[in-house]
Amino acid sequence: MLRTAFIEAIDDIRSNIVLRRVVERLERGDVNGAIAAMNLDEAAFRPLEEAIRQAYNGGGVATVEQMPALRDPSGLQVVLRWDARNLTAETWLREHSAQLVTNIVADQQVAICAAFSERLARGSNPTRTALEVVGRVNRVTGRGEGGVIGLTTLQSGYVARARDELLSGEPDQLRAYLNRKRRDKRFDRTITAAIRDGKPIPTNLVARIIGRYSDSLLKLRADTIGLHETFAALGASKDIAFQQAIAKGAVRAEAITKGWKHTPQDHPRVQRVVDADNSRLDRFIVIVFVRHRPPVSDSGGLNSQRCNHCLVFAFSRLQSW
């Protein structure tokens, strides 16, 4: 759901760009004006924020429903509900969503600015520069393809270098492109033939190849955001649901223990939890050099390389009450 929401936000941005406005500003050398004309608004990512909200509330409701039946000292059942309007719950959701969207838009602006500046510095004409950054519209599907919108600054750099490799006509550079894991392998025979025959790849074909490569990187970005933000929303809601139970007096903090699990896969991460199993809920967990409150609820202050695609999650267990 989160992955789809991110892709829809990017499609919305691309479909509403008036290419001519971008080109006009590039013709004047106004890179900032060209970026402003693309309307990279945080409002475009409201569907992503809504998807996070649904995952977050779903995790809180599920956590409460899975708790064992609780009774007060007189033996009467204690009713617990997930309170999405709780101050702590609302604060996490608001701050996390806002920070995520702000970071996405800010990184996007940096990536596009670098792409525009680099291409104009090389002498590329404004129209071609705009197309390489914005992408082209598929006449069959009516959707935008290629470009660097939605990619991180790092991924945008990958696209630029891949384009240089294909346009170079140098065998070593073309072979370097064939080592890119996210390339569209359907073009491999064409590139291999260019290496064998010593002929350059036509510019329009390079644009198609790079467009598919860019789309593959965008899918990777969407997968990464979908996975990480789902884990973050579910993890935070579980943690806060237990905090709400403690605040209501239904559970003692010392009766709740935490631990870590890893989803089934062949090669789990090398990082290991230092003080994980059967630790009290209110204690910190130390992972390598990173200290954070369980579960992983956001990437603020965490090394993104340790956080993205992480399939380790915290769980809480009610031992007694």
C-alpha positions in Angstrom: 0.0 0.0 0.0 2.8 2.4 0.9 4.8 1.5 -2.2 1.8 2.1 -4.4 1.1 5.5 -2.7 4.7 6.6 -3.4 4.5 5.7 -7.1 1.1 7.4 -7.4 2.6 10.6 -5.9 5.5 10.5 -8.4 3.1 9.9 -11.3 1.0 12.9 -10.2 4.0 15.1 -10.1 5.3 14.0 -13.5 1.8 14.2 -15.2 1.3 17.8 -14.1 4.6 19.2 -15.3 4.3 21.6 -18.2 7.5 20.8 -20.0 7.5 24.1 -21.9 7.7 26.1 -18.7 10.7 24.1 -17.5 12.4 24.6 -20.9 11.8 28.3 -20.9 13.5 28.8 -17.6 16.4 26.6 -18.6 16.8 28.7 -21.7 17.4 31.6 -19.4 19.8 29.6 -17.2 17.3 29.8 -14.3 17.8 26.3 -12.7 15.9 27.2 -9.5 13.0 28.6 -11.6 12.9 25.4 -13.6 12.7 23.4 -10.4 9.9 25.7 -9.1 8.0 25.1 -12.4 7.9 21.4 -11.6 5.7 21.9 -8.6 7.5 19.5 -6.3 5.0 20.2 -3.5 4.8 18.2 -0.3 1.1 18.1 -0.9 1.7 15.6 -3.7 2.7 13.1 -1.0 -0.5 13.2 1.0 -1.5 9.8 -0.3 1.8 8.4 1.2 1.1 10.1 4.5 -2.4 8.5 4.5 -1.0 5.1 3.7 1.4 5.5 6.7 -1.6 6.5 8.9 -3.5 3.4 7.9 -0.6 1.1 8.6 0.1 2.8 11.9 -3.5 2.6 13.2 -3.8 -1.0 11.9 -0.8 -2.0 13.9 -2.1 -0.3 17.0 -5.5 -2.0 16.8 -3.9 -5.4 16.1 -1.6 -5.1 19.0 -4.4 -4.4 21.5 -6.5 -7.2 20.0 -3.7 -9.7 20.5 -3.1 -8.9 24.1 -4.4 -11.5 26.6 -7.5 -10.8 28.6 -6.6 -8.4 31.4 -8.4 -8.2 34.7 -8.2 -5.7 37.6 -7.5 -6.8 41.2 -11.2 -7.4 41.7 -11.3 -9.8 38.8 -13.2 -7.6 36.4 -12.0 -7.5 32.8 -10.1 -4.4 31.8 -11.1 -2.9 28.5 -8.3 -1.7 26.3 -8.6 0.1 23.0 -6.0 1.6 20.6 -6.3 5.4 21.0 -5.1 7.0 17.8 -5.9 10.4 19.2 -3.6 9.9 22.2 -1.1 12.7 22.3 1.9 10.4 22.0 0.3 8.5 19.1 -0.6 11.6 17.3 2.8 13.2 17.8 4.7 10.3 16.4 2.5 10.0 13.3 2.5 13.8 12.6 6.3 14.2 13.1 7.3 11.1 11.3 5.1 11.7 8.3 6.1 15.3 8.0 9.8 14.6 8.3 9.6 11.8 5.7 7.9 13.9 3.1 10.2 16.9 3.8 13.2 14.7 3.3 11.9 13.2 0.1 11.1 16.6 -1.4 14.4 18.2 -0.3 16.5 15.3 -1.6 14.5 15.5 -4.8 15.2 19.1 -5.3 18.9 18.5 -4.8 19.0 15.7 -7.3 17.1 17.6 -10.0 19.3 20.7 -9.4 22.4 18.6 -9.9 21.0 17.0 -13.0 20.0 20.3 -14.6 23.3 22.0 -13.7 25.5 19.1 -14.9 23.7 18.8 -18.3 23.6 22.5 -19.0 27.3 22.8 -18.1 28.1 20.1 -20.7 26.3 22.2 -23.3 23.1 20.0 -23.6 20.2 22.0 -25.1 17.4 23.0 -22.6 14.8 20.8 -24.3 16.9 17.6 -24.1 18.0 18.5 -20.6 14.4 18.8 -19.5 13.4 15.5 -21.1 16.3 13.7 -19.5 15.3 15.0 -16.1 11.5 15.0 -16.4 11.2 11.9 -18.6 9.0 11.2 -21.5 5.3 10.3 -21.8 4.5 6.8 -23.0 1.9 7.3 -25.8 0.4 3.9 -25.1 -0.1 4.2 -21.4 -0.1 7.9 -21.1 2.2 7.7 -18.1 5.6 9.4 -17.6 8.7 7.2 -17.9 12.4 7.7 -17.3 13.8 10.9 -15.9 15.1 11.3 -12.3 11.9 12.4 -10.6 11.4 10.2 -7.5 15.0 9.0 -7.4 17.4 9.8 -4.7 20.4 12.1 -5.3 22.6 9.0 -5.4 20.3 7.2 -7.9 20.2 10.2 -10.1 24.0 10.1 -10.2 23.7 6.4 -11.3 21.5 7.4 -14.2 23.8 10.1 -15.3 26.9 7.8 -15.3 25.0 5.1 -17.1 24.0 7.5 -19.8 27.6 8.6 -20.2 28.7 4.9 -20.5 26.2 4.2 -23.3 26.9 7.4 -25.2 30.7 7.0 -25.0 30.9 4.2 -27.5 33.9 2.9 -25.6 33.9 -0.9 -25.2 35.1 -0.7 -21.5 32.3 1.8 -20.7 29.7 -0.3 -22.4 30.8 -3.3 -20.5 30.6 -1.3 -17.3 26.9 -0.6 -18.1 26.3 -4.4 -18.5 27.5 -4.8 -14.9 24.6 -2.7 -13.6 22.2 -4.9 -11.7 19.2 -2.7 -12.3 19.6 -2.5 -16.1 16.9 -3.8 -18.4 18.6 -6.9 -19.7 16.4 -7.0 -22.8 18.9 -4.4 -24.3 22.0 -6.5 -23.5 22.2 -8.0 -27.0 22.0 -4.5 -28.6 24.9 -3.3 -26.3 26.9 -6.4 -26.9 26.5 -6.0 -30.7 27.7 -2.4 -30.4 30.8 -3.6 -28.5 31.5 -6.3 -31.1 30.9 -4.1 -34.2 32.5 -0.9 -32.7 29.5 1.2 -33.6 27.9 3.8 -31.3 24.4 3.2 -29.9 21.9 5.7 -31.5 20.9 8.5 -29.2 17.2 7.8 -29.3 17.9 4.1 -28.3 20.2 5.3 -25.4 17.2 7.4 -24.2 15.0 4.3 -24.2 17.6 2.2 -22.4 18.2 4.8 -19.7 14.5 5.3 -19.3 14.1 1.6 -18.4 17.1 1.8 -16.1 15.6 4.8 -14.3 12.2 3.1 -13.9 13.9 0.1 -12.4 15.7 2.4 -9.8 12.4 4.1 -9.1 10.8 0.8 -8.4 13.6 0.0 -6.0 13.1 3.3 -4.2 9.4 2.6 -3.9 10.1 -0.9 -2.6 12.5 0.5 0.0 10.1 3.2 1.2 7.2 0.7 1.3 9.2 -1.8 3.3 10.9 0.6 5.7 7.8 2.7 6.4 5.6 -0.3 7.0 8.0 -1.7 9.6 8.3 1.8 11.1 4.6 2.4 11.4 3.8 -1.0 12.7 6.7 -1.0 15.1 5.9 2.4 16.6 2.2 1.6 17.0 3.0 -1.6 18.9 5.3 0.2 21.2 2.8 3.0 21.9 -0.1 0.6 22.3 1.8 -1.0 25.2 2.6 2.4 26.6 -1.1 3.2 26.5 -1.9 0.0 28.4 0.7 1.0 31.1 -0.6 4.5 31.3 -4.2 3.2 31.9 -2.9 1.1 34.8 -3.9 -2.2 33.1 -0.3 -3.4 32.9 2.9 -2.9 34.9 5.9 -1.9 32.9 8.0 -4.6 34.4 5.6 -7.2 33.2 6.3 -6.5 29.6 9.5 -7.7 28.0 10.8 -7.1 24.5 12.9 -9.1 22.0 13.9 -9.1 18.4 13.0 -11.3 15.5 14.1 -11.5 11.9 11.7 -12.3 9.0 12.7 -15.5 7.3 15.3 -15.0 4.6 18.6 -16.7 3.6 21.0 -13.9 4.5 19.9 -11.8 7.5 21.9 -8.8 8.3 25.3 -9.0 10.0 24.3 -6.6 12.7 23.3 -8.2 15.9 21.3 -7.0 18.8 23.5 -6.6 21.9 20.9 -6.6 24.7 17.8 -7.9 23.1 15.9 -10.8 24.5 13.8 -10.5 27.5 14.8 -6.9 28.2 12.3 -4.6 29.9 10.1 -2.5 27.6 11.4 0.8 28.9 15.1 -0.1 28.3 17.1 0.9 25.3 18.3 -1.6 22.8 21.8 -1.3 21.4 22.5 -2.4 17.8 26.2 -2.1 16.9 26.9 1.6 17.5 23.2 2.8 17.2 21.0 3.3 20.2 17.3 3.6 19.7 14.1 2.9 21.5 12.4 -0.4 20.3 11.0 -0.9 17.9 12.7 0.9 14.9 10.2 3.7 14.4 12.0 6.1 12.2 15.3 6.7 10.5 16.1 10.0 12.3 19.5 9.6 13.8 20.0 6.2 12.3 22.4 5.3 9.6 20.0 4.7 6.6 22.2 1.9 5.3 21.5 0.0 8.5 17.8 0.9 8.5 16.7 0.5 4.9 15.6 -3.0 3.9 16.1 -4.0 7.5 13.8 -7.0 8.3 14.6 -7.2 12.0 11.6 -6.1 14.1 11.0 -5.7 17.8 8.2 -7.6 19.6 6.8 -7.1 23.1 5.5 -9.9 25.3 3.2 -9.6 28.3 4.6 -12.0 30.9 2.3 -11.2 33.8 0.0 -8.4 35.1 
